[in-house]
Amino acid sequence: MLILILLSPFFIAIAWVLYIDSFNIDMIEEFYKKNSCTTIYNYHSRYKGLCVDNITIINNQFNIEFEENIYIKYDEIKNVNLQGKDILIDTIKSNEKLYFKEKIDSEKFYEDLKKRLK
């Protein structure tokens, strides 16, 4: 009984973190839907989606700040390379590397991105 009492704050903290995480996922999905984004992937708490005029990258951290999203406009992209499961994007301003869990996911994202760049 004493062990349950001592461990209860730990279990409450775990439940709270899981609740916050599921709320974050709902917020991210709503953001992408509101902005008409497609081809959305998540890997290591980093969401990436192809939106109307840009690639939008959202970091799913404990607190989501949509103002800190990374937006890569299609007209600023100079070069795109597929390297294994990763996509390298060279833009006018900077370079970005997108990571994917599966090679098929990176290939699908790459193909859809190439269609938008034409």
Backbone as XML, in Angstrom:
<?xml version="1.0"?>
<chain id="A" units="angstrom">
  <residue number="1" name="MET">
    <atom name="N" x="0.830" y="-1.188" z="0.000"/>
    <atom name="CA" x="0.000" y="0.000" z="0.000"/>
    <atom name="C" x="0.883" y="1.263" z="0.000"/>
  </residue>
  <residue number="2" name="LEU">
    <atom name="N" x="1.922" y="1.209" z="0.786"/>
    <atom name="CA" x="2.844" y="2.338" z="0.864"/>
    <atom name="C" x="3.505" y="2.595" z="-0.490"/>
  </residue>
  <residue number="3" name="ILE">
    <atom name="N" x="3.815" y="1.521" z="-1.197"/>
    <atom name="CA" x="4.439" y="1.660" z="-2.521"/>
    <atom name="C" x="3.481" y="2.359" z="-3.484"/>
  </residue>
  <residue number="4" name="LEU">
    <atom name="N" x="2.209" y="1.998" z="-3.441"/>
    <atom name="CA" x="1.223" y="2.654" z="-4.303"/>
    <atom name="C" x="1.113" y="4.148" z="-3.998"/>
  </residue>
  <residue number="5" name="ILE">
    <atom name="N" x="1.153" y="4.493" z="-2.732"/>
    <atom name="CA" x="1.063" y="5.895" z="-2.331"/>
    <atom name="C" x="2.303" y="6.655" z="-2.810"/>
  </residue>
  <residue number="6" name="LEU">
    <atom name="N" x="3.466" y="6.039" z="-2.695"/>
    <atom name="CA" x="4.701" y="6.690" z="-3.115"/>
    <atom name="C" x="4.797" y="6.825" z="-4.637"/>
  </residue>
  <residue number="7" name="LEU">
    <atom name="N" x="4.257" y="5.858" z="-5.360"/>
    <atom name="CA" x="4.337" y="5.880" z="-6.819"/>
    <atom name="C" x="3.188" y="6.647" z="-7.483"/>
  </residue>
  <residue number="8" name="SER">
    <atom name="N" x="2.160" y="6.977" z="-6.748"/>
    <atom name="CA" x="1.007" y="7.648" z="-7.362"/>
    <atom name="C" x="1.371" y="8.988" z="-8.021"/>
  </residue>
  <residue number="9" name="PRO">
    <atom name="N" x="2.237" y="9.832" z="-7.444"/>
    <atom name="CA" x="2.605" y="11.055" z="-8.175"/>
    <atom name="C" x="3.272" y="10.761" z="-9.523"/>
  </residue>
  <residue number="10" name="PHE">
    <atom name="N" x="4.054" y="9.701" z="-9.572"/>
    <atom name="CA" x="4.696" y="9.299" z="-10.814"/>
    <atom name="C" x="3.648" y="8.921" z="-11.862"/>
  </residue>
  <residue number="11" name="PHE">
    <atom name="N" x="2.655" y="8.120" z="-11.470"/>
    <atom name="CA" x="1.606" y="7.700" z="-12.392"/>
    <atom name="C" x="0.747" y="8.887" z="-12.836"/>
  </residue>
  <residue number="12" name="ILE">
    <atom name="N" x="0.500" y="9.812" z="-11.958"/>
    <atom name="CA" x="-0.268" y="11.007" z="-12.305"/>
    <atom name="C" x="0.520" y="11.849" z="-13.312"/>
  </residue>
  <residue number="13" name="ALA">
    <atom name="N" x="1.816" y="11.974" z="-13.105"/>
    <atom name="CA" x="2.655" y="12.743" z="-14.031"/>
    <atom name="C" x="2.671" y="12.091" z="-15.409"/>
  </residue>
  <residue number="14" name="ILE">
    <atom name="N" x="2.783" y="10.781" z="-15.464"/>
    <atom name="CA" x="2.780" y="10.064" z="-16.743"/>
    <atom name="C" x="1.450" y="10.278" z="-17.462"/>
  </residue>
  <residue number="15" name="ALA">
    <atom name="N" x="0.352" y="10.155" z="-16.739"/>
    <atom name="CA" x="-0.976" y="10.349" z="-17.341"/>
    <atom name="C" x="-1.121" y="11.773" z="-17.871"/>
  </residue>
  <residue number="16" name="TRP">
    <atom name="N" x="-0.614" y="12.749" z="-17.154"/>
    <atom name="CA" x="-0.710" y="14.148" z="-17.573"/>
    <atom name="C" x="0.092" y="14.392" z="-18.849"/>
  </residue>
  <residue number="17" name="VAL">
    <atom name="N" x="1.297" y="13.837" z="-18.925"/>
    <atom name="CA" x="2.136" y="13.998" z="-20.109"/>
    <atom name="C" x="1.465" y="13.339" z="-21.324"/>
  </residue>
  <residue number="18" name="LEU">
    <atom name="N" x="0.889" y="12.166" z="-21.147"/>
    <atom name="CA" x="0.198" y="11.499" z="-22.248"/>
    <atom name="C" x="-1.011" y="12.306" z="-22.712"/>
  </residue>
  <residue number="19" name="TYR">
    <atom name="N" x="-1.726" y="12.911" z="-21.780"/>
    <atom name="CA" x="-2.867" y="13.749" z="-22.135"/>
    <atom name="C" x="-2.419" y="14.967" z="-22.931"/>
  </residue>
  <residue number="20" name="ILE">
    <atom name="N" x="-1.373" y="15.629" z="-22.476"/>
    <atom name="CA" x="-0.849" y="16.811" z="-23.171"/>
    <atom name="C" x="-0.394" y="16.432" z="-24.578"/>
  </residue>
  <residue number="21" name="ASP">
    <atom name="N" x="0.280" y="15.283" z="-24.710"/>
    <atom name="CA" x="0.773" y="14.851" z="-26.012"/>
    <atom name="C" x="-0.384" y="14.588" z="-26.968"/>
  </residue>
  <residue number="22" name="SER">
    <atom name="N" x="-1.439" y="13.947" z="-26.520"/>
    <atom name="CA" x="-2.570" y="13.679" z="-27.402"/>
    <atom name="C" x="-3.277" y="14.981" z="-27.786"/>
  </residue>
  <residue number="23" name="PHE">
    <atom name="N" x="-3.301" y="15.955" z="-26.885"/>
    <atom name="CA" x="-3.879" y="17.260" z="-27.195"/>
    <atom name="C" x="-3.040" y="17.970" z="-28.252"/>
  </residue>
  <residue number="24" name="ASN">
    <atom name="N" x="-1.713" y="17.845" z="-28.160"/>
    <atom name="CA" x="-0.821" y="18.447" z="-29.153"/>
    <atom name="C" x="-1.071" y="17.862" z="-30.542"/>
  </residue>
  <residue number="25" name="ILE">
    <atom name="N" x="-1.250" y="16.556" z="-30.611"/>
    <atom name="CA" x="-1.481" y="15.896" z="-31.900"/>
    <atom name="C" x="-2.765" y="16.412" z="-32.528"/>
  </residue>
  <residue number="26" name="ASP">
    <atom name="N" x="-3.808" y="16.582" z="-31.710"/>
    <atom name="CA" x="-5.072" y="17.134" z="-32.222"/>
    <atom name="C" x="-4.871" y="18.546" z="-32.764"/>
  </residue>
  <residue number="27" name="MET">
    <atom name="N" x="-4.088" y="19.360" z="-32.066"/>
    <atom name="CA" x="-3.822" y="20.733" z="-32.509"/>
    <atom name="C" x="-3.050" y="20.742" z="-33.833"/>
  </residue>
  <residue number="28" name="ILE">
    <atom name="N" x="-2.084" y="19.851" z="-33.961"/>
    <atom name="CA" x="-1.288" y="19.770" z="-35.186"/>
    <atom name="C" x="-2.154" y="19.322" z="-36.358"/>
  </residue>
  <residue number="29" name="GLU">
    <atom name="N" x="-2.980" y="18.300" z="-36.146"/>
    <atom name="CA" x="-3.854" y="17.823" z="-37.209"/>
    <atom name="C" x="-4.832" y="18.908" z="-37.639"/>
  </residue>
  <residue number="30" name="GLU">
    <atom name="N" x="-5.361" y="19.650" z="-36.687"/>
    <atom name="CA" x="-6.285" y="20.741" z="-37.001"/>
    <atom name="C" x="-5.566" y="21.840" z="-37.797"/>
  </residue>
  <residue number="31" name="PHE">
    <atom name="N" x="-4.334" y="22.156" z="-37.421"/>
    <atom name="CA" x="-3.544" y="23.162" z="-38.143"/>
    <atom name="C" x="-3.356" y="22.758" z="-39.598"/>
  </residue>
  <residue number="32" name="TYR">
    <atom name="N" x="-2.946" y="21.509" z="-39.829"/>
    <atom name="CA" x="-2.712" y="21.045" z="-41.197"/>
    <atom name="C" x="-4.009" y="21.009" z="-41.996"/>
  </residue>
  <residue number="33" name="LYS">
    <atom name="N" x="-5.102" y="20.602" z="-41.366"/>
    <atom name="CA" x="-6.378" y="20.562" z="-42.067"/>
    <atom name="C" x="-6.840" y="21.977" z="-42.432"/>
  </residue>
  <residue number="34" name="LYS">
    <atom name="N" x="-6.694" y="22.912" z="-41.500"/>
    <atom name="CA" x="-7.108" y="24.296" z="-41.727"/>
    <atom name="C" x="-6.303" y="24.939" z="-42.858"/>
  </residue>
  <residue number="35" name="ASN">
    <atom name="N" x="-5.061" y="24.536" z="-43.022"/>
    <atom name="CA" x="-4.189" y="25.114" z="-44.046"/>
    <atom name="C" x="-4.119" y="24.269" z="-45.320"/>
  </residue>
  <residue number="36" name="SER">
    <atom name="N" x="-5.052" y="23.332" z="-45.470"/>
    <atom name="CA" x="-5.153" y="22.489" z="-46.675"/>
    <atom name="C" x="-3.845" y="21.782" z="-47.004"/>
  </residue>
  <residue number="37" name="CYS">
    <atom name="N" x="-3.218" y="21.200" z="-46.006"/>
    <atom name="CA" x="-1.952" y="20.494" z="-46.207"/>
    <atom name="C" x="-2.213" y="19.012" z="-46.460"/>
  </residue>
  <residue number="38" name="THR">
    <atom name="N" x="-1.358" y="18.424" z="-47.286"/>
    <atom name="CA" x="-1.447" y="17.000" z="-47.586"/>
    <atom name="C" x="-0.073" y="16.380" z="-47.383"/>
  </residue>
  <residue number="39" name="THR">
    <atom name="N" x="0.005" y="15.088" z="-47.602"/>
    <atom name="CA" x="1.263" y="14.346" z="-47.495"/>
    <atom name="C" x="1.971" y="14.723" z="-46.190"/>
  </residue>
  <residue number="40" name="ILE">
    <atom name="N" x="1.345" y="14.381" z="-45.080"/>
    <atom name="CA" x="1.843" y="14.745" z="-43.751"/>
    <atom name="C" x="2.511" y="13.526" z="-43.121"/>
  </residue>
  <residue number="41" name="TYR">
    <atom name="N" x="3.720" y="13.722" z="-42.628"/>
    <atom name="CA" x="4.460" y="12.655" z="-41.971"/>
    <atom name="C" x="5.017" y="13.148" z="-40.640"/>
  </residue>
  <residue number="42" name="ASN">
    <atom name="N" x="5.188" y="12.199" z="-39.727"/>
    <atom name="CA" x="5.751" y="12.489" z="-38.413"/>
    <atom name="C" x="6.902" y="11.522" z="-38.166"/>
  </residue>
  <residue number="43" name="TYR">
    <atom name="N" x="8.002" y="12.066" z="-37.715"/>
    <atom name="CA" x="9.135" y="11.236" z="-37.308"/>
    <atom name="C" x="9.904" y="11.996" z="-36.245"/>
  </residue>
  <residue number="44" name="HIS">
    <atom name="N" x="10.137" y="11.359" z="-35.132"/>
    <atom name="CA" x="10.843" y="11.960" z="-34.001"/>
    <atom name="C" x="10.223" y="13.299" z="-33.590"/>
  </residue>
  <residue number="45" name="SER">
    <atom name="N" x="8.914" y="13.297" z="-33.423"/>
    <atom name="CA" x="8.161" y="14.474" z="-32.951"/>
    <atom name="C" x="8.320" y="15.686" z="-33.857"/>
  </residue>
  <residue number="46" name="ARG">
    <atom name="N" x="8.551" y="15.449" z="-35.115"/>
    <atom name="CA" x="8.671" y="16.539" z="-36.087"/>
    <atom name="C" x="7.732" y="16.228" z="-37.251"/>
  </residue>
  <residue number="47" name="TYR">
    <atom name="N" x="6.687" y="17.018" z="-37.365"/>
    <atom name="CA" x="5.706" y="16.844" z="-38.427"/>
    <atom name="C" x="6.113" y="17.678" z="-39.633"/>
  </residue>
  <residue number="48" name="LYS">
    <atom name="N" x="5.881" y="17.126" z="-40.814"/>
    <atom name="CA" x="6.151" y="17.861" z="-42.045"/>
    <atom name="C" x="5.008" y="17.584" z="-43.014"/>
  </residue>
  <residue number="49" name="GLY">
    <atom name="N" x="4.525" y="18.650" z="-43.653"/>
    <atom name="CA" x="3.419" y="18.507" z="-44.576"/>
    <atom name="C" x="3.564" y="19.446" z="-45.756"/>
  </residue>
  <residue number="50" name="LEU">
    <atom name="N" x="3.016" y="19.017" z="-46.889"/>
    <atom name="CA" x="3.014" y="19.843" z="-48.089"/>
    <atom name="C" x="1.726" y="20.653" z="-48.090"/>
  </residue>
  <residue number="51" name="CYS">
    <atom name="N" x="1.870" y="21.954" z="-47.959"/>
    <atom name="CA" x="0.714" y="22.844" z="-47.924"/>
    <atom name="C" x="0.578" y="23.540" z="-49.275"/>
  </residue>
  <residue number="52" name="VAL">
    <atom name="N" x="-0.339" y="24.475" z="-49.378"/>
    <atom name="CA" x="-0.660" y="25.116" z="-50.648"/>
    <atom name="C" x="0.565" y="25.779" z="-51.289"/>
  </residue>
  <residue number="53" name="ASP">
    <atom name="N" x="1.298" y="26.590" z="-50.540"/>
    <atom name="CA" x="2.437" y="27.300" z="-51.130"/>
    <atom name="C" x="3.749" y="27.084" z="-50.389"/>
  </residue>
  <residue number="54" name="ASN">
    <atom name="N" x="3.771" y="26.121" z="-49.453"/>
    <atom name="CA" x="5.009" y="25.869" z="-48.708"/>
    <atom name="C" x="5.012" y="24.497" z="-48.058"/>
  </residue>
  <residue number="55" name="ILE">
    <atom name="N" x="6.183" y="24.110" z="-47.606"/>
    <atom name="CA" x="6.326" y="22.946" z="-46.730"/>
    <atom name="C" x="6.270" y="23.499" z="-45.312"/>
  </residue>
  <residue number="56" name="THR">
    <atom name="N" x="5.405" y="22.950" z="-44.490"/>
    <atom name="CA" x="5.283" y="23.406" z="-43.112"/>
    <atom name="C" x="5.808" y="22.323" z="-42.184"/>
  </residue>
  <residue number="57" name="ILE">
    <atom name="N" x="6.768" y="22.690" z="-41.342"/>
    <atom name="CA" x="7.369" y="21.760" z="-40.389"/>
    <atom name="C" x="7.003" y="22.226" z="-38.985"/>
  </residue>
  <residue number="58" name="ILE">
    <atom name="N" x="6.419" y="21.313" z="-38.207"/>
    <atom name="CA" x="6.008" y="21.625" z="-36.839"/>
    <atom name="C" x="6.743" y="20.684" z="-35.895"/>
  </residue>
  <residue number="59" name="ASN">
    <atom name="N" x="7.412" y="21.250" z="-34.912"/>
    <atom name="CA" x="8.057" y="20.450" z="-33.873"/>
    <atom name="C" x="7.062" y="20.202" z="-32.749"/>
  </residue>
  <residue number="60" name="ASN">
    <atom name="N" x="6.767" y="18.931" z="-32.489"/>
    <atom name="CA" x="5.832" y="18.567" z="-31.434"/>
    <atom name="C" x="6.607" y="18.439" z="-30.131"/>
  </residue>
  <residue number="61" name="GLN">
    <atom name="N" x="6.725" y="19.545" z="-29.439"/>
    <atom name="CA" x="7.405" y="19.554" z="-28.154"/>
    <atom name="C" x="6.353" y="19.621" z="-27.062"/>
  </residue>
  <residue number="62" name="PHE">
    <atom name="N" x="6.789" y="19.754" z="-25.836"/>
    <atom name="CA" x="5.850" y="19.798" z="-24.718"/>
    <atom name="C" x="4.833" y="20.912" z="-24.906"/>
  </residue>
  <residue number="63" name="ASN">
    <atom name="N" x="5.291" y="22.050" z="-25.378"/>
    <atom name="CA" x="4.438" y="23.188" z="-25.683"/>
    <atom name="C" x="4.578" y="23.490" z="-27.165"/>
  </residue>
  <residue number="64" name="ILE">
    <atom name="N" x="3.482" y="23.581" z="-27.885"/>
    <atom name="CA" x="3.558" y="23.874" z="-29.313"/>
    <atom name="C" x="3.387" y="25.363" z="-29.527"/>
  </residue>
  <residue number="65" name="GLU">
    <atom name="N" x="4.360" y="25.947" z="-30.202"/>
    <atom name="CA" x="4.307" y="27.353" z="-30.572"/>
    <atom name="C" x="4.233" y="27.399" z="-32.096"/>
  </residue>
  <residue number="66" name="PHE">
    <atom name="N" x="3.038" y="27.634" z="-32.633"/>
    <atom name="CA" x="2.881" y="27.637" z="-34.083"/>
    <atom name="C" x="3.637" y="28.784" z="-34.741"/>
  </residue>
  <residue number="67" name="GLU">
    <atom name="N" x="3.997" y="29.800" z="-33.977"/>
    <atom name="CA" x="4.784" y="30.895" z="-34.532"/>
    <atom name="C" x="6.201" y="30.435" z="-34.871"/>
  </residue>
  <residue number="68" name="GLU">
    <atom name="N" x="6.641" y="29.339" z="-34.269"/>
    <atom name="CA" x="7.997" y="28.837" z="-34.495"/>
    <atom name="C" x="8.062" y="27.758" z="-35.580"/>
  </residue>
  <residue number="69" name="ASN">
    <atom name="N" x="6.958" y="27.561" z="-36.294"/>
    <atom name="CA" x="6.969" y="26.605" z="-37.396"/>
    <atom name="C" x="8.014" y="27.005" z="-38.427"/>
  </residue>
  <residue number="70" name="ILE">
    <atom name="N" x="8.492" y="26.031" z="-39.142"/>
    <atom name="CA" x="9.414" y="26.294" z="-40.238"/>
    <atom name="C" x="8.601" y="26.228" z="-41.528"/>
  </residue>
  <residue number="71" name="TYR">
    <atom name="N" x="8.659" y="27.295" z="-42.292"/>
    <atom name="CA" x="7.953" y="27.360" z="-43.568"/>
    <atom name="C" x="8.981" y="27.453" z="-44.687"/>
  </residue>
  <residue number="72" name="ILE">
    <atom name="N" x="8.912" y="26.528" z="-45.625"/>
    <atom name="CA" x="9.795" y="26.547" z="-46.788"/>
    <atom name="C" x="8.911" y="26.795" z="-48.004"/>
  </residue>
  <residue number="73" name="LYS">
    <atom name="N" x="8.996" y="27.991" z="-48.556"/>
    <atom name="CA" x="8.176" y="28.327" z="-49.721"/>
    <atom name="C" x="8.718" y="27.612" z="-50.948"/>
  </residue>
  <residue number="74" name="TYR">
    <atom name="N" x="7.793" y="27.108" z="-51.758"/>
    <atom name="CA" x="8.196" y="26.361" z="-52.944"/>
    <atom name="C" x="9.032" y="27.203" z="-53.900"/>
  </residue>
  <residue number="75" name="ASP">
    <atom name="N" x="8.709" y="28.483" z="-54.035"/>
    <atom name="CA" x="9.452" y="29.319" z="-54.983"/>
    <atom name="C" x="10.848" y="29.691" z="-54.482"/>
  </residue>
  <residue number="76" name="GLU">
    <atom name="N" x="11.164" y="29.375" z="-53.218"/>
    <atom name="CA" x="12.507" y="29.630" z="-52.688"/>
    <atom name="C" x="13.411" y="28.396" z="-52.738"/>
  </residue>
  <residue number="77" name="ILE">
    <atom name="N" x="12.854" y="27.272" z="-53.150"/>
    <atom name="CA" x="13.626" y="26.024" z="-53.197"/>
    <atom name="C" x="14.482" y="26.003" z="-54.448"/>
  </residue>
  <residue number="78" name="LYS">
    <atom name="N" x="15.790" y="25.828" z="-54.259"/>
    <atom name="CA" x="16.730" y="25.753" z="-55.373"/>
    <atom name="C" x="16.945" y="24.311" z="-55.821"/>
  </residue>
  <residue number="79" name="ASN">
    <atom name="N" x="17.028" y="23.395" z="-54.852"/>
    <atom name="CA" x="17.362" y="22.014" z="-55.172"/>
    <atom name="C" x="16.768" y="21.083" z="-54.121"/>
  </residue>
  <residue number="80" name="VAL">
    <atom name="N" x="16.346" y="19.898" z="-54.553"/>
    <atom name="CA" x="15.822" y="18.873" z="-53.649"/>
    <atom name="C" x="16.491" y="17.554" z="-54.005"/>
  </residue>
  <residue number="81" name="ASN">
    <atom name="N" x="17.037" y="16.879" z="-52.990"/>
    <atom name="CA" x="17.696" y="15.592" z="-53.203"/>
    <atom name="C" x="17.130" y="14.551" z="-52.243"/>
  </residue>
  <residue number="82" name="LEU">
    <atom name="N" x="16.924" y="13.370" z="-52.752"/>
    <atom name="CA" x="16.504" y="12.236" z="-51.938"/>
    <atom name="C" x="17.730" y="11.394" z="-51.646"/>
  </residue>
  <residue number="83" name="GLN">
    <atom name="N" x="18.063" y="11.255" z="-50.363"/>
    <atom name="CA" x="19.223" y="10.458" z="-49.961"/>
    <atom name="C" x="18.770" y="9.407" z="-48.961"/>
  </residue>
  <residue number="84" name="GLY">
    <atom name="N" x="18.518" y="8.215" z="-49.449"/>
    <atom name="CA" x="18.037" y="7.149" z="-48.574"/>
    <atom name="C" x="16.664" y="7.489" z="-48.028"/>
  </residue>
  <residue number="85" name="LYS">
    <atom name="N" x="16.568" y="7.594" z="-46.708"/>
    <atom name="CA" x="15.306" y="7.945" z="-46.060"/>
    <atom name="C" x="15.203" y="9.437" z="-45.777"/>
  </residue>
  <residue number="86" name="ASP">
    <atom name="N" x="16.155" y="10.221" z="-46.216"/>
    <atom name="CA" x="16.173" y="11.654" z="-45.935"/>
    <atom name="C" x="15.984" y="12.467" z="-47.208"/>
  </residue>
  <residue number="87" name="ILE">
    <atom name="N" x="15.441" y="13.670" z="-47.023"/>
    <atom name="CA" x="15.304" y="14.607" z="-48.142"/>
    <atom name="C" x="16.068" y="15.867" z="-47.779"/>
  </residue>
  <residue number="88" name="LEU">
    <atom name="N" x="16.979" y="16.263" z="-48.650"/>
    <atom name="CA" x="17.757" y="17.491" z="-48.468"/>
    <atom name="C" x="17.146" y="18.581" z="-49.334"/>
  </residue>
  <residue number="89" name="ILE">
    <atom name="N" x="16.833" y="19.718" z="-48.715"/>
    <atom name="CA" x="16.223" y="20.830" z="-49.429"/>
    <atom name="C" x="17.136" y="22.039" z="-49.313"/>
  </residue>
  <residue number="90" name="ASP">
    <atom name="N" x="17.604" y="22.510" z="-50.457"/>
    <atom name="CA" x="18.419" y="23.731" z="-50.508"/>
    <atom name="C" x="17.508" y="24.871" z="-50.913"/>
  </residue>
  <residue number="91" name="THR">
    <atom name="N" x="17.496" y="25.929" z="-50.107"/>
    <atom name="CA" x="16.683" y="27.096" z="-50.426"/>
    <atom name="C" x="17.572" y="28.324" z="-50.550"/>
  </residue>
  <residue number="92" name="ILE">
    <atom name="N" x="16.953" y="29.412" z="-50.906"/>
    <atom name="CA" x="17.670" y="30.679" z="-51.010"/>
    <atom name="C" x="18.237" y="31.084" z="-49.650"/>
  </residue>
  <residue number="93" name="LYS">
    <atom name="N" x="17.471" y="30.830" z="-48.579"/>
    <atom name="CA" x="17.854" y="31.276" z="-47.238"/>
    <atom name="C" x="18.699" y="30.269" z="-46.460"/>
  </residue>
  <residue number="94" name="SER">
    <atom name="N" x="18.356" y="28.978" z="-46.573"/>
    <atom name="CA" x="19.057" y="27.975" z="-45.757"/>
    <atom name="C" x="18.881" y="26.590" z="-46.370"/>
  </residue>
  <residue number="95" name="ASN">
    <atom name="N" x="19.410" y="25.604" z="-45.667"/>
    <atom name="CA" x="19.251" y="24.207" z="-46.059"/>
    <atom name="C" x="18.475" y="23.497" z="-44.965"/>
  </residue>
  <residue number="96" name="GLU">
    <atom name="N" x="17.655" y="22.563" z="-45.366"/>
    <atom name="CA" x="16.844" y="21.815" z="-44.411"/>
    <atom name="C" x="16.939" y="20.338" z="-44.753"/>
  </residue>
  <residue number="97" name="LYS">
    <atom name="N" x="17.008" y="19.508" z="-43.718"/>
    <atom name="CA" x="17.049" y="18.070" z="-43.911"/>
    <atom name="C" x="15.816" y="17.478" z="-43.245"/>
  </residue>
  <residue number="98" name="LEU">
    <atom name="N" x="15.009" y="16.768" z="-44.025"/>
    <atom name="CA" x="13.804" y="16.136" z="-43.512"/>
    <atom name="C" x="14.070" y="14.651" z="-43.327"/>
  </residue>
  <residue number="99" name="TYR">
    <atom name="N" x="13.776" y="14.154" z="-42.136"/>
    <atom name="CA" x="14.007" y="12.757" z="-41.797"/>
    <atom name="C" x="12.691" y="11.996" z="-41.836"/>
  </residue>
  <residue number="100" name="PHE">
    <atom name="N" x="12.750" y="10.753" z="-42.303"/>
    <atom name="CA" x="11.580" y="9.896" z="-42.369"/>
    <atom name="C" x="11.918" y="8.540" z="-41.770"/>
  </residue>
  <residue number="101" name="LYS">
    <atom name="N" x="10.901" y="7.899" z="-41.232"/>
    <atom name="CA" x="11.106" y="6.588" z="-40.611"/>
    <atom name="C" x="11.308" y="5.502" z="-41.669"/>
  </residue>
  <residue number="102" name="GLU">
    <atom name="N" x="10.517" y="5.567" z="-42.722"/>
    <atom name="CA" x="10.567" y="4.545" z="-43.775"/>
    <atom name="C" x="10.967" y="5.179" z="-45.103"/>
  </residue>
  <residue number="103" name="LYS">
    <atom name="N" x="11.670" y="4.425" z="-45.914"/>
    <atom name="CA" x="12.101" y="4.904" z="-47.226"/>
    <atom name="C" x="10.899" y="5.194" z="-48.120"/>
  </residue>
  <residue number="104" name="ILE">
    <atom name="N" x="9.865" y="4.385" z="-48.026"/>
    <atom name="CA" x="8.673" y="4.589" z="-48.860"/>
    <atom name="C" x="7.995" y="5.928" z="-48.537"/>
  </residue>
  <residue number="105" name="ASP">
    <atom name="N" x="8.053" y="6.338" z="-47.263"/>
    <atom name="CA" x="7.480" y="7.632" z="-46.867"/>
    <atom name="C" x="8.269" y="8.783" z="-47.489"/>
  </residue>
  <residue number="106" name="SER">
    <atom name="N" x="9.595" y="8.687" z="-47.442"/>
    <atom name="CA" x="10.422" y="9.763" z="-48.017"/>
    <atom name="C" x="10.245" y="9.814" z="-49.534"/>
  </residue>
  <residue number="107" name="GLU">
    <atom name="N" x="10.106" y="8.652" z="-50.175"/>
    <atom name="CA" x="9.912" y="8.635" z="-51.626"/>
    <atom name="C" x="8.571" y="9.272" z="-52.010"/>
  </residue>
  <residue number="108" name="LYS">
    <atom name="N" x="7.518" y="8.977" z="-51.267"/>
    <atom name="CA" x="6.191" y="9.555" z="-51.531"/>
    <atom name="C" x="6.231" y="11.076" z="-51.333"/>
  </residue>
  <residue number="109" name="PHE">
    <atom name="N" x="6.823" y="11.527" z="-50.235"/>
    <atom name="CA" x="6.934" y="12.962" z="-49.957"/>
    <atom name="C" x="7.744" y="13.641" z="-51.062"/>
  </residue>
  <residue number="110" name="TYR">
    <atom name="N" x="8.846" y="13.021" z="-51.461"/>
    <atom name="CA" x="9.715" y="13.568" z="-52.503"/>
    <atom name="C" x="8.965" y="13.708" z="-53.829"/>
  </residue>
  <residue number="111" name="GLU">
    <atom name="N" x="8.238" y="12.663" z="-54.227"/>
    <atom name="CA" x="7.487" y="12.703" z="-55.486"/>
    <atom name="C" x="6.412" y="13.778" z="-55.453"/>
  </residue>
  <residue number="112" name="ASP">
    <atom name="N" x="5.670" y="13.869" z="-54.342"/>
    <atom name="CA" x="4.639" y="14.901" z="-54.237"/>
    <atom name="C" x="5.246" y="16.298" z="-54.218"/>
  </residue>
  <residue number="113" name="LEU">
    <atom name="N" x="6.401" y="16.448" z="-53.599"/>
    <atom name="CA" x="7.093" y="17.744" z="-53.582"/>
    <atom name="C" x="7.547" y="18.128" z="-54.982"/>
  </residue>
  <residue number="114" name="LYS">
    <atom name="N" x="8.109" y="17.188" z="-55.711"/>
    <atom name="CA" x="8.570" y="17.466" z="-57.085"/>
    <atom name="C" x="7.406" y="17.918" z="-57.966"/>
  </residue>
  <residue number="115" name="LYS">
    <atom name="N" x="6.221" y="17.336" z="-57.778"/>
    <atom name="CA" x="5.044" y="17.739" z="-58.567"/>
    <atom name="C" x="4.670" y="19.192" z="-58.271"/>
  </residue>
  <residue number="116" name="ARG">
    <atom name="N" x="4.821" y="19.602" z="-57.019"/>
    <atom name="CA" x="4.470" y="20.976" z="-56.639"/>
    <atom name="C" x="5.506" y="21.987" z="-57.108"/>
  </residue>
  <residue number="117" name="LEU">
    <atom name="N" x="6.724" y="21.531" z="-57.347"/>
    <atom name="CA" x="7.791" y="22.438" z="-57.785"/>
    <atom name="C" x="7.749" y="22.719" z="-59.274"/>
  </residue>
  <residue number="118" name="LYS">
    <atom name="N" x="7.002" y="21.940" z="-60.029"/>
    <atom name="CA" x="6.962" y="22.141" z="-61.485"/>
    <atom name="C" x="6.100" y="23.303" z="-61.859"/>
  </residue>
</chain>
